[in-house]
Amino acid sequence: MGLFDWLRGRRRPEIAADLWAQTVAGLPFLAVLTVDEQKRLKLLAEEFLAEKEFSTGGGLELSDAMCVAIAAQGCLPILEFGLSAYRGWVGIVIYPDEFVVPRQMADEDGVVHEYDDVLSGEAWEGGPLIISWRDAQMAGDGYNVVIHEFAHKLDMLNGEADGIPALHAGLPVDRWEKVFFAAWEDFCLRVDSGEETRIDPYASEHPAEFFAVLSENFFEQPALLTAEYPELYALLRDYYRQDPLARLGA
Protein backbone atom coordinates (compact mmCIF):
# COMPACT_ATOMS: atom_id res chain seq x y z
CA MET A 1 0.00 0.00 0.00
CA GLY A 2 1.46 3.36 -1.04
CA LEU A 3 1.44 6.64 0.81
CA PHE A 4 -1.42 8.03 -1.28
CA ASP A 5 -3.53 4.97 -0.42
CA TRP A 6 -3.09 5.76 3.27
CA LEU A 7 -4.06 9.38 2.66
CA ARG A 8 -7.15 8.43 0.68
CA GLY A 9 -8.12 6.09 3.49
CA ARG A 10 -7.99 9.01 5.98
CA ARG A 11 -5.54 7.09 8.12
CA ARG A 12 -2.21 8.28 9.41
CA PRO A 13 0.32 7.48 6.66
CA GLU A 14 3.34 5.37 7.46
CA ILE A 15 6.41 6.28 5.44
CA ALA A 16 8.05 3.14 4.07
CA ALA A 17 11.42 2.45 5.67
CA ASP A 18 13.27 2.35 2.36
CA LEU A 19 11.75 5.63 1.16
CA TRP A 20 12.61 7.29 4.46
CA ALA A 21 16.18 5.98 4.32
CA GLN A 22 16.60 7.27 0.75
CA THR A 23 15.20 10.66 1.72
CA VAL A 24 17.51 11.07 4.71
CA ALA A 25 20.57 9.79 2.84
CA GLY A 26 20.00 12.32 0.07
CA LEU A 27 19.91 15.29 2.44
CA PRO A 28 23.17 15.72 4.42
CA PHE A 29 21.61 17.96 7.06
CA LEU A 30 19.15 15.15 7.88
CA ALA A 31 21.75 12.39 7.70
CA VAL A 32 23.68 13.96 10.62
CA LEU A 33 20.68 13.76 12.93
CA THR A 34 20.97 11.27 15.75
CA VAL A 35 19.00 8.02 15.53
CA ASP A 36 16.50 9.36 18.04
CA GLU A 37 16.11 12.63 16.15
CA GLN A 38 15.54 10.79 12.87
CA LYS A 39 12.87 8.62 14.50
CA ARG A 40 11.09 11.67 15.93
CA LEU A 41 11.37 13.50 12.62
CA LYS A 42 9.82 10.55 10.79
CA LEU A 43 6.85 10.47 13.17
CA LEU A 44 6.42 14.21 12.84
CA ALA A 45 6.58 13.98 9.04
CA GLU A 46 3.90 11.27 9.09
CA GLU A 47 1.66 13.50 11.22
CA PHE A 48 2.36 16.35 8.81
CA LEU A 49 1.39 14.23 5.79
CA ALA A 50 -1.85 13.24 7.50
CA GLU A 51 -2.81 16.85 8.16
CA LYS A 52 -1.67 18.73 5.05
CA GLU A 53 -2.96 18.50 1.49
CA PHE A 54 -0.51 18.24 -1.42
CA SER A 55 -1.32 19.23 -4.99
CA THR A 56 0.65 20.13 -8.11
CA GLY A 57 0.56 22.62 -10.95
CA GLY A 58 2.16 22.91 -14.34
CA GLY A 59 1.48 19.31 -15.25
CA LEU A 60 3.73 17.88 -12.54
CA GLU A 61 2.82 14.38 -11.37
CA LEU A 62 2.79 14.07 -7.60
CA SER A 63 4.83 11.25 -6.06
CA ASP A 64 5.40 9.80 -2.61
CA ALA A 65 9.07 10.82 -2.81
CA MET A 66 8.14 14.49 -3.34
CA CYS A 67 5.73 14.54 -0.42
CA VAL A 68 8.15 12.83 1.95
CA ALA A 69 11.10 15.03 0.93
CA ILE A 70 9.12 18.20 1.56
CA ALA A 71 7.57 16.88 4.78
CA ALA A 72 10.95 15.82 6.17
CA GLN A 73 12.64 19.14 5.42
CA GLY A 74 9.64 21.20 6.47
CA CYS A 75 9.37 19.39 9.78
CA LEU A 76 13.05 19.77 10.68
CA PRO A 77 12.61 23.35 11.96
CA ILE A 78 9.73 22.25 14.20
CA LEU A 79 11.37 19.07 15.49
CA GLU A 80 11.30 20.49 19.02
CA PHE A 81 8.05 22.46 18.58
CA GLY A 82 5.51 19.94 17.33
CA LEU A 83 3.05 20.20 14.47
CA SER A 84 0.97 22.93 16.15
CA ALA A 85 3.60 25.39 14.92
CA TYR A 86 2.14 24.89 11.41
CA ARG A 87 -1.47 25.40 12.40
CA GLY A 88 -3.90 27.52 10.43
CA TRP A 89 -3.12 26.29 6.92
CA VAL A 90 -3.21 23.00 5.02
CA GLY A 91 -2.22 23.40 1.37
CA ILE A 92 1.12 22.70 -0.31
CA VAL A 93 1.35 23.24 -4.06
CA ILE A 94 4.34 21.93 -5.99
CA TYR A 95 5.29 23.27 -9.43
CA PRO A 96 7.86 21.61 -11.68
CA ASP A 97 9.98 24.79 -11.86
CA GLU A 98 9.80 28.47 -11.04
CA PHE A 99 6.30 29.89 -11.29
CA VAL A 100 4.78 33.27 -12.06
CA VAL A 101 2.63 35.26 -9.64
CA PRO A 102 0.88 38.41 -10.96
CA ARG A 103 1.41 41.44 -8.74
CA GLN A 104 -0.01 44.93 -8.38
CA MET A 105 1.83 47.83 -6.80
CA ALA A 106 0.72 51.44 -6.36
CA ASP A 107 3.42 54.10 -6.66
CA GLU A 108 3.60 57.31 -4.63
CA ASP A 109 1.24 58.99 -7.08
CA GLY A 110 -1.39 56.28 -6.64
CA VAL A 111 -0.80 54.77 -10.08
CA VAL A 112 -1.22 50.98 -10.00
CA HIS A 113 1.45 49.00 -11.84
CA GLU A 114 0.99 45.35 -12.78
CA TYR A 115 3.89 42.94 -13.22
CA ASP A 116 4.76 39.26 -13.06
CA ASP A 117 6.93 37.96 -10.22
CA VAL A 118 8.95 34.81 -11.02
CA LEU A 119 9.38 32.77 -7.83
CA SER A 120 10.90 29.52 -6.59
CA GLY A 121 8.68 29.47 -3.52
CA GLU A 122 6.09 31.47 -1.65
CA ALA A 123 4.22 31.22 1.64
CA TRP A 124 0.84 32.87 1.96
CA GLU A 125 -0.40 34.01 5.36
CA GLY A 126 -3.28 31.70 6.22
CA GLY A 127 -2.98 30.08 2.81
CA PRO A 128 -0.92 27.54 0.92
CA LEU A 129 2.80 27.12 0.66
CA ILE A 130 4.08 26.93 -2.93
CA ILE A 131 7.35 25.22 -3.93
CA SER A 132 9.33 24.76 -7.14
CA TRP A 133 10.31 21.09 -7.25
CA ARG A 134 13.43 21.85 -9.30
CA ASP A 135 14.60 24.26 -6.62
CA ALA A 136 13.64 21.85 -3.84
CA GLN A 137 16.00 19.30 -5.38
CA MET A 138 18.92 21.72 -4.92
CA ALA A 139 18.81 21.25 -1.15
CA GLY A 140 22.00 20.30 0.67
CA ASP A 141 24.47 23.02 -0.24
CA GLY A 142 23.22 26.08 1.59
CA TYR A 143 20.19 26.75 -0.60
CA ASN A 144 16.95 25.28 0.68
CA VAL A 145 13.69 26.67 -0.66
CA VAL A 146 11.66 24.29 1.53
CA ILE A 147 13.20 25.41 4.83
CA HIS A 148 13.02 29.01 3.59
CA GLU A 149 9.29 28.94 2.97
CA PHE A 150 8.50 26.99 6.12
CA ALA A 151 10.50 29.57 8.09
CA HIS A 152 8.14 32.18 6.65
CA LYS A 153 5.24 30.13 8.01
CA LEU A 154 6.82 30.22 11.47
CA ASP A 155 7.32 33.97 11.09
CA MET A 156 3.63 34.34 10.19
CA LEU A 157 2.43 32.42 13.23
CA ASN A 158 2.14 35.66 15.21
CA GLY A 159 1.04 37.90 12.34
CA GLU A 160 2.62 39.42 9.27
CA ALA A 161 6.11 38.14 8.43
CA ASP A 162 8.54 40.64 9.96
CA GLY A 163 11.56 38.62 11.04
CA ILE A 164 10.24 38.11 14.56
CA PRO A 165 8.55 34.69 14.89
CA ALA A 166 6.45 33.68 17.87
CA LEU A 167 9.07 33.34 20.60
CA HIS A 168 8.81 30.70 23.30
CA ALA A 169 9.32 31.26 27.00
CA GLY A 170 12.94 31.89 27.86
CA LEU A 171 13.69 33.83 24.67
CA PRO A 172 12.78 37.48 25.32
CA VAL A 173 11.81 39.66 22.39
CA ASP A 174 14.31 42.37 23.37
CA ARG A 175 17.19 39.90 22.97
CA TRP A 176 15.81 38.82 19.59
CA GLU A 177 15.46 42.39 18.37
CA LYS A 178 18.93 43.40 19.60
CA VAL A 179 20.83 40.47 18.07
CA PHE A 180 18.71 39.85 14.98
CA PHE A 181 18.40 43.42 13.75
CA ALA A 182 22.03 44.27 14.49
CA ALA A 183 23.04 41.36 12.24
CA TRP A 184 20.52 42.34 9.55
CA GLU A 185 21.63 45.96 9.47
CA ASP A 186 25.28 44.91 9.26
CA PHE A 187 24.47 42.50 6.44
CA CYS A 188 22.56 45.18 4.52
CA LEU A 189 25.56 47.51 4.77
CA ARG A 190 27.82 44.77 3.43
CA VAL A 191 25.50 44.08 0.49
CA ASP A 192 25.04 47.78 -0.27
CA SER A 193 28.82 48.26 -0.29
CA GLY A 194 29.13 45.72 -3.10
CA GLU A 195 30.65 42.92 -1.04
CA GLU A 196 30.17 39.45 -2.50
CA THR A 197 28.74 37.83 0.60
CA ARG A 198 28.75 34.08 1.16
CA ILE A 199 25.23 34.43 2.57
CA ASP A 200 22.63 34.99 -0.15
CA PRO A 201 22.30 38.79 -0.63
CA TYR A 202 18.54 38.28 -1.01
CA ALA A 203 18.52 38.21 2.80
CA SER A 204 19.00 42.00 2.76
CA GLU A 205 15.60 42.55 1.09
CA HIS A 206 13.55 42.51 4.30
CA PRO A 207 13.87 41.23 7.89
CA ALA A 208 11.48 38.38 7.00
CA GLU A 209 13.80 37.29 4.19
CA PHE A 210 16.81 37.59 6.48
CA PHE A 211 15.13 35.22 8.94
CA ALA A 212 14.22 32.75 6.20
CA VAL A 213 17.63 32.79 4.48
CA LEU A 214 19.51 32.56 7.77
CA SER A 215 17.31 29.63 8.77
CA GLU A 216 18.51 27.88 5.60
CA ASN A 217 22.10 28.57 6.63
CA PHE A 218 21.43 27.53 10.21
CA PHE A 219 20.38 24.02 9.23
CA GLU A 220 22.53 23.52 6.14
CA GLN A 221 25.67 25.60 6.79
CA PRO A 222 25.92 26.16 10.54
CA ALA A 223 29.70 26.66 10.40
CA LEU A 224 29.27 29.52 7.91
CA LEU A 225 26.61 31.20 10.02
CA THR A 226 28.71 30.81 13.17
CA ALA A 227 31.70 32.39 11.43
CA GLU A 228 29.67 35.29 10.03
CA TYR A 229 27.30 36.02 12.91
CA PRO A 230 28.03 33.93 16.03
CA GLU A 231 25.50 35.74 18.23
CA LEU A 232 22.80 35.19 15.63
CA TYR A 233 23.67 31.50 15.41
CA ALA A 234 23.28 31.26 19.19
CA LEU A 235 19.94 33.08 18.95
CA LEU A 236 18.61 30.68 16.31
CA ARG A 237 19.98 27.73 18.29
CA ASP A 238 17.95 28.86 21.29
CA TYR A 239 14.90 29.55 19.14
CA TYR A 240 14.87 26.25 17.24
CA ARG A 241 16.20 24.36 20.29
CA GLN A 242 18.61 22.55 17.98
CA ASP A 243 22.37 22.76 17.44
CA PRO A 244 23.30 21.74 13.87
CA LEU A 245 26.95 22.72 14.42
CA ALA A 246 27.22 20.26 17.29
CA ARG A 247 25.69 17.56 15.07
CA LEU A 248 28.44 18.12 12.52
CA GLY A 249 31.05 17.89 15.26
CA ALA A 250 29.55 14.63 16.49
N, C-alpha and C positions, 0 to 999 in steps of 0.2 A: 504494500500500500504506500503510495507516494504522499508527499507533504500536502499537495492540493486535495487529495482524497480526505485527509484528516480535516482540512479546513472546511471542505464542503459538508463534512459530517458534523460540523460545529463542536468538535472535540479538540482538546488541547493537542497540537501537533507534536510529534516526537521526531526530532532531527536524527536521521540515520547516522550511525557512528562513522561510517566511511565518508559521508558528505561533510560531517563536522570536522573530521580529521583533515580532509582536503582543504577546507576553508581556513582552518587555523594555520596549517602548514604554508599556505599561500600568502599569509599576512604576518610578516615578522613581528609586528608589535603585539599580535595575539599569541604567537608561538612562544614568547618569553614569559607569558603568564604562568603562574604556578599551577600545578595540577588542580588544586582546590579552586583557584580563580577561574580556570577553564571550565570546570564543572558548573560553577555558579553562573558563569556567563552563558553556558549552553541552556540552562534552565530559564534564565532571564530572556534569552532569545526566543525560546519556545513560547513563553508567556506573551512576548511581544508579537510573535506571528499569529497567536490566537486572537489578539485584540485588534491588530491593525489590518487594513485592507490594501492589498497591492493591486495595481493596475499598470498598464503600459500605454504608450502613445507612439506614433510614428511607425506603426507596423511591427514593433518589437514583440517577440514571443516570450512570454513570462516563463521562467524556469525555477525549479527548486533552488538551484545554485545561486541565482540572483537574490532571491528572497533571504536565503540564509546568510549570504555575504553581507547584505545590507543590515540585516537584523543583528548580526554579530558585531559589526563595527558600530552601529548605532547604539547598541546596548553597552559598549565598553565605557563610555563616559558616565553611565548611571549604574555601574556595577555595584557601587556602595550606596546608591540612592533608592533603587527599586523602580518599578515601572510607573509608579504614580508621578514621577518626574515628567513623563510624557503624556499626561492626561490632557483632555480637552480637544484632541484631534485624532483622526483615525487613518487618513488616506496617505498613501505613498504612490507616486506616479513615476515610472521609470521610462525615460526616452532613450533611444539608441545612441544619441549623440547630443551635442549642444542643441538647445531649443530656443525659440523666439517668443518673447513676451511683449505685447504692445503696451506702450507707456504713454501717459499724458503728463505734461509739466507746464505750469503757468509761469511766465517770466514776471519781472517786476512791474511790467506794464499791464499785466493781466491777460496777455495773449497766450493762448493754449497751444503748445507745440506737441505734436504726436511723433513718436519714433519707436523703433523696434530695438529691444534689448536682447542680445544674444547671451545666454546663460548656460552654465554647467550644472547649476543647482539653485534651488530657491526654497525658502521656508515661509509659508504664509501664516500669519498670526490667526490661530483658531481654525486654520485650514490645512490643506495637504502639504506634504513635503515632496519636492520634485527633484529628481536626480538624473544626470546623464550617465548611462551605463558605461560608455567609453571612458569617461573621466573617473568613474568609480573603480574601474579596473587599473587605474594608475596608482592606487594606494600602495604604500609601503616605502616611499622615498621622500617623505616630507610633504607630499600633496595628498590630501584626503578630503574629497568633496563630501563624503558621507558624514564624517565627524564634524566637518565645517557646518553643514546644514543642521545637524542634530544639536550642535552647540547653540545655533540660533534659536532652536526650540526651547532650550534651557533658559536662554536669555529672555525669551518671550513669556516665560512662566509667570513672571510678576508684572507683565505689561509690555509695552513697546520695547523692541530690542534696542538697548542703549549701552551695552557693555557691562551692565551690572545685573547678573542673574539673581534669582532668589537665593539668598545666603542662609546657610544653616546656622544653628546656634554655635557660638564659639568663633565665628568669623564675622567680626563687626564691619559694618559698611564703611566706617571711616578708614579702617585699614585698607579695605579694597580700593576705595577711591584714591587714597594716598599713593599706594604702590602701582595700581593699574594705570591711572591717568598720568603719573610721572613717566612710566615706561612708554605709554602711547605718545605723549608729547615729544619725548626724546626721539622716538622712532620717526615721527612725522618730520622733525627737523632734519634727521639723517636722509630721509627720502627726498625732501625738498632741496637739500644741498646737492643732490645728484649722486649720492653714494649708492653703489650697487650692493644692496643689503642681501644677506643670505636668507633672511626672512622675507617672504613674499611682500613686495611693496604695496599690494592691494590692502594690506592691513592698516595702512594709513588713511584709508578712505573715510572711516567712521569708527567710533569706539566699538560698535557691534561687530564690525568686520575684524577689528584687532582681536577681540575676544575669540571669534571663530577661528581665525588663522592661527593664533597662538595656541588654541586648543589642539589644532592639528599638530603643531610642533611639539606640544607637551607630550602627546601620546606616541608620535612617530620619531621625533628627533629631540628627546629630552636633553641630551648633552649640548646641542646647539642652543636651546633656550636657556639652559643654565649658564652657558658661557656669555650669552648676550645680555640676559636680564635675570640674574640669580634670585633677586627678591620676588620677581614675578613668577618664576618657577615655583618658589616656595609657597606663594599665594595660591597658585593653581593646584599644587599638591595638597594644600589644606582644604581647598574647595572640593576637588574631586575625591579626596581621601584615598588617593593612589599615588605611588611613587615610581613612575616608569624608569627613571634613572637607576634606582636601586634594583629594579628587575634586570636591567642590562648588566649591572655589576654582578648580580647573582648568576 
